[in-house]
Amino acid sequence: MTKTGKNKKISYHEDLIESLKDPEEAIGYLRAALEESDLPEVFLVALRNVAEARGISQLAKDTNLNRENLYRMLSKQGNPELGSLYSVLDALGFKLSIEIKKAS
């Protein structure tokens, strides 16, 4: 935990969620998660953090998905259907894209 101000403590998670309210921060965060070796687990948890920053309840309304199902879908064990993933990304203001893999 980090200290800020007069004895007010903000956890790493709370600070992360606050920073992910900025769409540019969220994009960078999601891109970094896509580069992790534990994909898709890391990406789903990252997407869940972005969803929390934007508000899970509102996201559930915007996607017509059940709130509990959203939490389950965006967990390490989640296995969302492509349509559901697309709906979540769309409601958050993002889209999927495909790129040519660069040779290593």
N, CA, C and O atoms as a GROMACS GRO file, in nm:
protein
  416
    1MET      N    1   0.084  -0.118   0.000
    1MET     CA    2   0.000   0.000   0.000
    1MET      C    3   0.088   0.124   0.000
    1MET      O    4   0.195   0.126   0.061
    2THR      N    5   0.042   0.224  -0.069
    2THR     CA    6   0.115   0.349  -0.070
    2THR      C    7   0.038   0.452   0.008
    2THR      O    8  -0.085   0.449   0.013
    3LYS      N    9   0.110   0.543   0.070
    3LYS     CA   10   0.048   0.648   0.149
    3LYS      C   11   0.034   0.774   0.066
    3LYS      O   12   0.126   0.812  -0.007
    4THR      N   13  -0.081   0.836   0.076
    4THR     CA   14  -0.100   0.964   0.011
    4THR      C   15  -0.173   1.056   0.108
    4THR      O   16  -0.261   1.012   0.182
    5GLY      N   17  -0.136   1.182   0.108
    5GLY     CA   18  -0.204   1.279   0.193
    5GLY      C   19  -0.192   1.245   0.340
    5GLY      O   20  -0.093   1.187   0.384
    6LYS      N   21  -0.295   1.282   0.417
    6LYS     CA   22  -0.297   1.260   0.562
    6LYS      C   23  -0.350   1.120   0.591
    6LYS      O   24  -0.471   1.098   0.596
    7ASN      N   25  -0.260   1.025   0.610
    7ASN     CA   26  -0.295   0.889   0.649
    7ASN      C   27  -0.393   0.820   0.555
    7ASN      O   28  -0.448   0.715   0.590
    8LYS      N   29  -0.417   0.876   0.438
    8LYS     CA   30  -0.505   0.810   0.343
    8LYS      C   31  -0.422   0.709   0.266
    8LYS      O   32  -0.318   0.743   0.210
    9LYS      N   33  -0.467   0.586   0.264
    9LYS     CA   34  -0.393   0.481   0.195
    9LYS      C   35  -0.471   0.436   0.072
    9LYS      O   36  -0.593   0.419   0.076
   10ILE      N   37  -0.398   0.418  -0.035
   10ILE     CA   38  -0.458   0.370  -0.159
   10ILE      C   39  -0.382   0.246  -0.200
   10ILE      O   40  -0.260   0.248  -0.209
   11SER      N   41  -0.453   0.139  -0.223
   11SER     CA   42  -0.388   0.015  -0.263
   11SER      C   43  -0.343   0.025  -0.408
   11SER      O   44  -0.388   0.110  -0.484
   12TYR      N   45  -0.252  -0.065  -0.445
   12TYR     CA   46  -0.206  -0.072  -0.583
   12TYR      C   47  -0.324  -0.091  -0.677
   12TYR      O   48  -0.333  -0.026  -0.780
   13HIS      N   49  -0.415  -0.182  -0.640
   13HIS     CA   50  -0.530  -0.211  -0.726
   13HIS      C   51  -0.617  -0.087  -0.744
   13HIS      O   52  -0.660  -0.057  -0.856
   14GLU      N   53  -0.645  -0.016  -0.637
   14GLU     CA   54  -0.726   0.106  -0.647
   14GLU      C   55  -0.659   0.210  -0.736
   14GLU      O   56  -0.725   0.276  -0.816
   15ASP      N   57  -0.527   0.224  -0.721
   15ASP     CA   58  -0.452   0.318  -0.802
   15ASP      C   59  -0.455   0.276  -0.950
   15ASP      O   60  -0.471   0.359  -1.039
   16LEU      N   61  -0.440   0.147  -0.974
   16LEU     CA   62  -0.446   0.094  -1.110
   16LEU      C   63  -0.583   0.121  -1.173
   16LEU      O   64  -0.592   0.171  -1.285
   17ILE      N   65  -0.688   0.090  -1.100
   17ILE     CA   66  -0.824   0.110  -1.151
   17ILE      C   67  -0.847   0.257  -1.183
   17ILE      O   68  -0.908   0.290  -1.285
   18GLU      N   69  -0.798   0.345  -1.098
   18GLU     CA   70  -0.813   0.489  -1.122
   18GLU      C   71  -0.740   0.529  -1.251
   18GLU      O   72  -0.795   0.605  -1.331
   19SER      N   73  -0.620   0.479  -1.272
   19SER     CA   74  -0.543   0.515  -1.391
   19SER      C   75  -0.607   0.459  -1.518
   19SER      O   76  -0.594   0.518  -1.625
   20LEU      N   77  -0.676   0.345  -1.506
   20LEU     CA   78  -0.737   0.282  -1.624
   20LEU      C   79  -0.866   0.351  -1.670
   20LEU      O   80  -0.926   0.311  -1.770
   21LYS      N   81  -0.907   0.453  -1.599
   21LYS     CA   82  -1.022   0.533  -1.645
   21LYS      C   83  -0.983   0.614  -1.767
   21LYS      O   84  -1.070   0.655  -1.845
   22ASP      N   85  -0.854   0.638  -1.785
   22ASP     CA   86  -0.802   0.708  -1.902
   22ASP      C   87  -0.792   0.607  -2.016
   22ASP      O   88  -0.718   0.509  -2.005
   23PRO      N   89  -0.864   0.629  -2.128
   23PRO     CA   90  -0.861   0.533  -2.239
   23PRO      C   91  -0.721   0.503  -2.293
   23PRO      O   92  -0.694   0.390  -2.332
   24GLU      N   93  -0.634   0.602  -2.298
   24GLU     CA   94  -0.498   0.579  -2.347
   24GLU      C   95  -0.420   0.486  -2.253
   24GLU      O   96  -0.346   0.399  -2.299
   25GLU      N   97  -0.438   0.505  -2.123
   25GLU     CA   98  -0.374   0.417  -2.025
   25GLU      C   99  -0.428   0.275  -2.040
   25GLU      O  100  -0.353   0.178  -2.034
   26ALA      N  101  -0.560   0.265  -2.058
   26ALA     CA  102  -0.624   0.134  -2.073
   26ALA      C  103  -0.572   0.061  -2.196
   26ALA      O  104  -0.547  -0.059  -2.191
   27ILE      N  105  -0.556   0.132  -2.307
   27ILE     CA  106  -0.506   0.071  -2.430
   27ILE      C  107  -0.365   0.016  -2.408
   27ILE      O  108  -0.336  -0.098  -2.445
   28GLY      N  109  -0.278   0.095  -2.351
   28GLY     CA  110  -0.142   0.051  -2.324
   28GLY      C  111  -0.138  -0.070  -2.232
   28GLY      O  112  -0.060  -0.162  -2.253
   29TYR      N  113  -0.222  -0.069  -2.132
   29TYR     CA  114  -0.232  -0.178  -2.035
   29TYR      C  115  -0.278  -0.306  -2.104
   29TYR      O  116  -0.222  -0.413  -2.081
   30LEU      N  117  -0.382  -0.296  -2.187
   30LEU     CA  118  -0.433  -0.414  -2.257
   30LEU      C  119  -0.331  -0.467  -2.359
   30LEU      O  120  -0.315  -0.588  -2.373
   31ARG      N  121  -0.264  -0.377  -2.427
   31ARG     CA  122  -0.161  -0.421  -2.523
   31ARG      C  123  -0.048  -0.495  -2.452
   31ARG      O  124   0.000  -0.597  -2.500
   32ALA      N  125  -0.007  -0.444  -2.337
   32ALA     CA  126   0.099  -0.510  -2.261
   32ALA      C  127   0.052  -0.648  -2.215
   32ALA      O  128   0.130  -0.743  -2.215
   33ALA      N  129  -0.073  -0.659  -2.176
   33ALA     CA  130  -0.127  -0.789  -2.132
   33ALA      C  131  -0.129  -0.889  -2.247
   33ALA      O  132  -0.108  -1.008  -2.225
   34LEU      N  133  -0.153  -0.842  -2.368
   34LEU     CA  134  -0.153  -0.931  -2.484
   34LEU      C  135  -0.015  -0.988  -2.514
   34LEU      O  136  -0.004  -1.092  -2.578
   35GLU      N  137   0.088  -0.922  -2.469
   35GLU     CA  138   0.224  -0.967  -2.494
   35GLU      C  139   0.275  -1.066  -2.390
   35GLU      O  140   0.384  -1.120  -2.405
   36GLU      N  141   0.197  -1.090  -2.286
   36GLU     CA  142   0.239  -1.182  -2.180
   36GLU      C  143   0.228  -1.327  -2.228
   36GLU      O  144   0.147  -1.359  -2.314
   37SER      N  145   0.310  -1.413  -2.172
   37SER     CA  146   0.311  -1.553  -2.212
   37SER      C  147   0.190  -1.631  -2.158
   37SER      O  148   0.156  -1.736  -2.213
   38ASP      N  149   0.127  -1.582  -2.054
   38ASP     CA  150   0.011  -1.650  -1.995
   38ASP      C  151  -0.120  -1.607  -2.058
   38ASP      O  152  -0.224  -1.606  -1.992
   39LEU      N  153  -0.115  -1.572  -2.184
   39LEU     CA  154  -0.235  -1.533  -2.256
   39LEU      C  155  -0.322  -1.656  -2.269
   39LEU      O  156  -0.264  -1.760  -2.298
   40PRO      N  157  -0.449  -1.658  -2.253
   40PRO     CA  158  -0.539  -1.545  -2.240
   40PRO      C  159  -0.567  -1.500  -2.096
   40PRO      O  160  -0.632  -1.397  -2.075
   41GLU      N  161  -0.518  -1.576  -1.997
   41GLU     CA  162  -0.551  -1.544  -1.858
   41GLU      C  163  -0.515  -1.400  -1.821
   41GLU      O  164  -0.596  -1.330  -1.760
   42VAL      N  165  -0.394  -1.358  -1.857
   42VAL     CA  166  -0.348  -1.224  -1.821
   42VAL      C  167  -0.434  -1.119  -1.890
   42VAL      O  168  -0.468  -1.017  -1.830
   43PHE      N  169  -0.467  -1.143  -2.017
   43PHE     CA  170  -0.548  -1.046  -2.090
   43PHE      C  171  -0.688  -1.034  -2.030
   43PHE      O  172  -0.740  -0.924  -2.017
   44LEU      N  173  -0.748  -1.146  -1.993
   44LEU     CA  174  -0.883  -1.141  -1.936
   44LEU      C  175  -0.885  -1.066  -1.804
   44LEU      O  176  -0.979  -0.990  -1.777
   45VAL      N  177  -0.784  -1.086  -1.721
   45VAL     CA  178  -0.777  -1.013  -1.594
   45VAL      C  179  -0.753  -0.864  -1.620
   45VAL      O  180  -0.811  -0.779  -1.553
   46ALA      N  181  -0.669  -0.833  -1.718
   46ALA     CA  182  -0.645  -0.693  -1.754
   46ALA      C  183  -0.775  -0.629  -1.804
   46ALA      O  184  -0.807  -0.516  -1.768
   47LEU      N  185  -0.848  -0.702  -1.887
   47LEU     CA  186  -0.975  -0.650  -1.938
   47LEU      C  187  -1.075  -0.631  -1.824
   47LEU      O  188  -1.154  -0.536  -1.825
   48ARG      N  189  -1.072  -0.720  -1.727
   48ARG     CA  190  -1.159  -0.706  -1.611
   48ARG      C  191  -1.124  -0.578  -1.533
   48ARG      O  192  -1.214  -0.507  -1.488
   49ASN      N  193  -0.994  -0.551  -1.518
   49ASN     CA  194  -0.954  -0.428  -1.448
   49ASN      C  195  -1.002  -0.304  -1.523
   49ASN      O  196  -1.047  -0.208  -1.461
   50VAL      N  197  -0.992  -0.306  -1.655
   50VAL     CA  198  -1.041  -0.194  -1.735
   50VAL      C  199  -1.192  -0.183  -1.719
   50VAL      O  200  -1.246  -0.072  -1.706
   51ALA      N  201  -1.261  -0.296  -1.720
   51ALA     CA  202  -1.406  -0.296  -1.701
   51ALA      C  203  -1.444  -0.239  -1.565
   51ALA      O  204  -1.540  -0.163  -1.554
   52GLU      N  205  -1.370  -0.276  -1.462
   52GLU     CA  206  -1.395  -0.222  -1.328
   52GLU      C  207  -1.376  -0.071  -1.326
   52GLU      O  208  -1.453   0.002  -1.263
   53ALA      N  209  -1.274  -0.024  -1.395
   53ALA     CA  210  -1.247   0.120  -1.400
   53ALA      C  211  -1.362   0.195  -1.464
   53ALA      O  212  -1.394   0.308  -1.425
   54ARG      N  213  -1.424   0.134  -1.561
   54ARG     CA  214  -1.535   0.198  -1.632
   54ARG      C  215  -1.669   0.175  -1.564
   54ARG      O  216  -1.765   0.249  -1.588
   55GLY      N  217  -1.677   0.071  -1.480
   55GLY     CA  218  -1.800   0.038  -1.408
   55GLY      C  219  -1.864  -0.088  -1.463
   55GLY      O  220  -1.921  -0.088  -1.572
   56ILE      N  221  -1.856  -0.196  -1.387
   56ILE     CA  222  -1.909  -0.326  -1.430
   56ILE      C  223  -2.060  -0.320  -1.449
   56ILE      O  224  -2.113  -0.378  -1.544
   57SER      N  225  -2.130  -0.251  -1.360
   57SER     CA  226  -2.277  -0.245  -1.372
   57SER      C  227  -2.319  -0.179  -1.503
   57SER      O  228  -2.408  -0.228  -1.572
   58GLN      N  229  -2.254  -0.068  -1.537
   58GLN     CA  230  -2.287   0.000  -1.662
   58GLN      C  231  -2.248  -0.087  -1.782
   58GLN      O  232  -2.321  -0.092  -1.881
   59LEU      N  233  -2.135  -0.153  -1.772
   59LEU     CA  234  -2.089  -0.241  -1.879
   59LEU      C  235  -2.189  -0.355  -1.900
   59LEU      O  236  -2.218  -0.392  -2.014
   60ALA      N  237  -2.240  -0.410  -1.792
   60ALA     CA  238  -2.341  -0.517  -1.803
   60ALA      C  239  -2.464  -0.467  -1.878
   60ALA      O  240  -2.518  -0.538  -1.963
   61LYS      N  241  -2.507  -0.346  -1.848
   61LYS     CA  242  -2.622  -0.287  -1.919
   61LYS      C  243  -2.590  -0.264  -2.066
   61LYS      O  244  -2.670  -0.296  -2.153
   62ASP      N  245  -2.472  -0.209  -2.094
   62ASP     CA  246  -2.433  -0.176  -2.231
   62ASP      C  247  -2.416  -0.299  -2.319
   62ASP      O  248  -2.436  -0.293  -2.440
   63THR      N  249  -2.378  -0.412  -2.258
   63THR     CA  250  -2.352  -0.533  -2.335
   63THR      C  251  -2.466  -0.634  -2.329
   63THR      O  252  -2.464  -0.736  -2.398
   64ASN      N  253  -2.566  -0.605  -2.248
   64ASN     CA  254  -2.677  -0.700  -2.225
   64ASN      C  255  -2.626  -0.832  -2.170
   64ASN      O  256  -2.683  -0.938  -2.198
   65LEU      N  257  -2.518  -0.826  -2.092
   65LEU     CA  258  -2.464  -0.944  -2.027
   65LEU      C  259  -2.487  -0.932  -1.877
   65LEU      O  260  -2.484  -0.822  -1.822
   66ASN      N  261  -2.510  -1.043  -1.812
   66ASN     CA  262  -2.530  -1.048  -1.668
   66ASN      C  263  -2.401  -1.008  -1.598
   66ASN      O  264  -2.292  -1.049  -1.638
   67ARG      N  265  -2.412  -0.929  -1.493
   67ARG     CA  266  -2.296  -0.880  -1.418
   67ARG      C  267  -2.210  -0.994  -1.365
   67ARG      O  268  -2.087  -0.990  -1.377
   68GLU      N  269  -2.272  -1.095  -1.306
   68GLU     CA  270  -2.198  -1.210  -1.253
   68GLU      C  271  -2.127  -1.285  -1.365
   68GLU      O  272  -2.014  -1.331  -1.348
   69ASN      N  273  -2.194  -1.296  -1.480
   69ASN     CA  274  -2.131  -1.363  -1.594
   69ASN      C  275  -2.011  -1.284  -1.644
   69ASN      O  276  -1.911  -1.341  -1.688
   70LEU      N  277  -2.020  -1.152  -1.638
   70LEU     CA  278  -1.906  -1.068  -1.678
   70LEU      C  279  -1.786  -1.096  -1.588
   70LEU      O  280  -1.674  -1.114  -1.638
   71TYR      N  281  -1.808  -1.100  -1.458
   71TYR     CA  282  -1.698  -1.129  -1.365
   71TYR      C  283  -1.638  -1.266  -1.394
   71TYR      O  284  -1.516  -1.281  -1.395
   72ARG      N  285  -1.724  -1.364  -1.418
   72ARG     CA  286  -1.676  -1.500  -1.446
   72ARG      C  287  -1.600  -1.504  -1.578
   72ARG      O  288  -1.494  -1.565  -1.588
   73MET      N  289  -1.656  -1.440  -1.680
   73MET     CA  290  -1.596  -1.438  -1.813
   73MET      C  291  -1.458  -1.372  -1.810
   73MET      O  292  -1.368  -1.414  -1.882
   74LEU      N  293  -1.443  -1.269  -1.728
   74LEU     CA  294  -1.320  -1.191  -1.723
   74LEU      C  295  -1.228  -1.235  -1.608
   74LEU      O  296  -1.152  -1.154  -1.554
   75SER      N  297  -1.236  -1.361  -1.572
   75SER     CA  298  -1.148  -1.415  -1.469
   75SER      C  299  -1.037  -1.496  -1.535
   75SER      O  300  -1.040  -1.517  -1.657
   76LYS      N  301  -0.940  -1.540  -1.457
   76LYS     CA  302  -0.830  -1.621  -1.511
   76LYS      C  303  -0.883  -1.750  -1.574
   76LYS      O  304  -0.824  -1.801  -1.669
   77GLN      N  305  -0.994  -1.801  -1.522
   77GLN     CA  306  -1.051  -1.923  -1.576
   77GLN      C  307  -1.155  -1.895  -1.684
   77GLN      O  308  -1.216  -1.988  -1.738
   78GLY      N  309  -1.176  -1.770  -1.716
   78GLY     CA  310  -1.278  -1.731  -1.814
   78GLY      C  311  -1.247  -1.785  -1.952
   78GLY      O  312  -1.132  -1.804  -1.990
   79ASN      N  313  -1.353  -1.810  -2.026
   79ASN     CA  314  -1.340  -1.858  -2.163
   79ASN      C  315  -1.453  -1.794  -2.244
   79ASN      O  316  -1.546  -1.863  -2.288
   80PRO      N  317  -1.444  -1.662  -2.265
   80PRO     CA  318  -1.555  -1.593  -2.330
   80PRO      C  319  -1.569  -1.632  -2.477
   80PRO      O  320  -1.472  -1.661  -2.546
   81GLU      N  321  -1.693  -1.630  -2.522
   81GLU     CA  322  -1.717  -1.647  -2.664
   81GLU      C  323  -1.670  -1.520  -2.734
   81GLU      O  324  -1.668  -1.412  -2.674
   82LEU      N  325  -1.631  -1.534  -2.859
   82LEU     CA  326  -1.580  -1.419  -2.933
   82LEU      C  327  -1.684  -1.307  -2.937
   82LEU      O  328  -1.649  -1.189  -2.925
   83GLY      N  329  -1.810  -1.342  -2.953
   83GLY     CA  330  -1.916  -1.240  -2.956
   83GLY      C  331  -1.924  -1.162  -2.826
   83GLY      O  332  -1.943  -1.040  -2.828
   84SER      N  333  -1.911  -1.231  -2.714
   84SER     CA  334  -1.916  -1.165  -2.583
   84SER      C  335  -1.794  -1.074  -2.565
   84SER      O  336  -1.806  -0.962  -2.516
   85LEU      N  337  -1.678  -1.124  -2.603
   85LEU     CA  338  -1.556  -1.044  -2.594
   85LEU      C  339  -1.567  -0.920  -2.680
   85LEU      O  340  -1.528  -0.810  -2.638
   86TYR      N  341  -1.618  -0.936  -2.800
   86TYR     CA  342  -1.638  -0.823  -2.890
   86TYR      C  343  -1.733  -0.721  -2.829
   86TYR      O  344  -1.709  -0.600  -2.836
   87SER      N  345  -1.842  -0.769  -2.769
   87SER     CA  346  -1.939  -0.678  -2.705
   87SER      C  347  -1.876  -0.598  -2.593
   87SER      O  348  -1.902  -0.478  -2.580
   88VAL      N  349  -1.794  -0.663  -2.512
   88VAL     CA  350  -1.728  -0.595  -2.400
   88VAL      C  351  -1.632  -0.489  -2.454
   88VAL      O  352  -1.635  -0.374  -2.410
   89LEU      N  353  -1.548  -0.528  -2.549
   89LEU     CA  354  -1.453  -0.432  -2.605
   89LEU      C  355  -1.525  -0.315  -2.671
   89LEU      O  356  -1.484  -0.200  -2.655
   90ASP      N  357  -1.631  -0.343  -2.744
   90ASP     CA  358  -1.708  -0.238  -2.811
   90ASP      C  359  -1.769  -0.141  -2.709
   90ASP      O  360  -1.763  -0.020  -2.727
   91ALA      N  361  -1.827  -0.196  -2.603
   91ALA     CA  362  -1.888  -0.111  -2.500
   91ALA      C  363  -1.784  -0.025  -2.429
   91ALA      O  364  -1.816   0.084  -2.380
   92LEU      N  365  -1.660  -0.074  -2.423
   92LEU     CA  366  -1.552   0.003  -2.360
   92LEU      C  367  -1.490   0.104  -2.457
   92LEU      O  368  -1.406   0.185  -2.418
   93GLY      N  369  -1.532   0.097  -2.584
   93GLY     CA  370  -1.480   0.191  -2.683
   93GLY      C  371  -1.357   0.141  -2.756
   93GLY      O  372  -1.283   0.219  -2.814
   94PHE      N  373  -1.336   0.010  -2.753
   94PHE     CA  374  -1.220  -0.051  -2.819
   94PHE      C  375  -1.267  -0.146  -2.928
   94PHE      O  376  -1.385  -0.178  -2.937
   95LYS      N  377  -1.173  -0.190  -3.012
   95LYS     CA  378  -1.204  -0.290  -3.115
   95LYS      C  379  -1.088  -0.387  -3.128
   95LYS      O  380  -0.975  -0.356  -3.091
   96LEU      N  381  -1.119  -0.504  -3.180
   96LEU     CA  382  -1.015  -0.604  -3.208
   96LEU      C  383  -0.951  -0.571  -3.341
   96LEU      O  384  -1.015  -0.518  -3.431
   97SER      N  385  -0.823  -0.603  -3.352
   97SER     CA  386  -0.755  -0.588  -3.481
   97SER      C  387  -0.651  -0.699  -3.493
   97SER      O  388  -0.604  -0.754  -3.393
   98ILE      N  389  -0.617  -0.730  -3.615
   98ILE     CA  390  -0.519  -0.833  -3.645
   98ILE      C  391  -0.402  -0.769  -3.717
   98ILE      O  392  -0.421  -0.685  -3.805
   99GLU      N  393  -0.281  -0.807  -3.680
   99GLU     CA  394  -0.161  -0.754  -3.742
   99GLU      C  395  -0.072  -0.869  -3.787
   99GLU      O  396  -0.082  -0.980  -3.735
  100ILE      N  397   0.014  -0.843  -3.883
  100ILE     CA  398   0.113  -0.940  -3.925
  100ILE      C  399   0.216  -0.952  -3.814
  100ILE      O  400   0.266  -0.852  -3.762
  101LYS      N  401   0.248  -1.074  -3.778
  101LYS     CA  402   0.348  -1.100  -3.674
  101LYS      C  403   0.486  -1.066  -3.728
  101LYS      O  404   0.524  -1.109  -3.837
  102LYS      N  405   0.559  -0.990  -3.650
  102LYS     CA  406   0.695  -0.953  -3.690
  102LYS      C  407   0.789  -1.070  -3.663
  102LYS      O  408   0.778  -1.136  -3.560
  103ALA      N  409   0.880  -1.094  -3.754
  103ALA     CA  410   0.978  -1.202  -3.737
  103ALA      C  411   1.069  -1.171  -3.620
  103ALA      O  412   1.109  -1.056  -3.599
  104SER      N  413   1.103  -1.275  -3.542
  104SER     CA  414   1.190  -1.252  -3.427
  104SER      C  415   1.335  -1.269  -3.463
  104SER      O  416   1.422  -1.253  -3.378
   0.00000   0.00000   0.00000
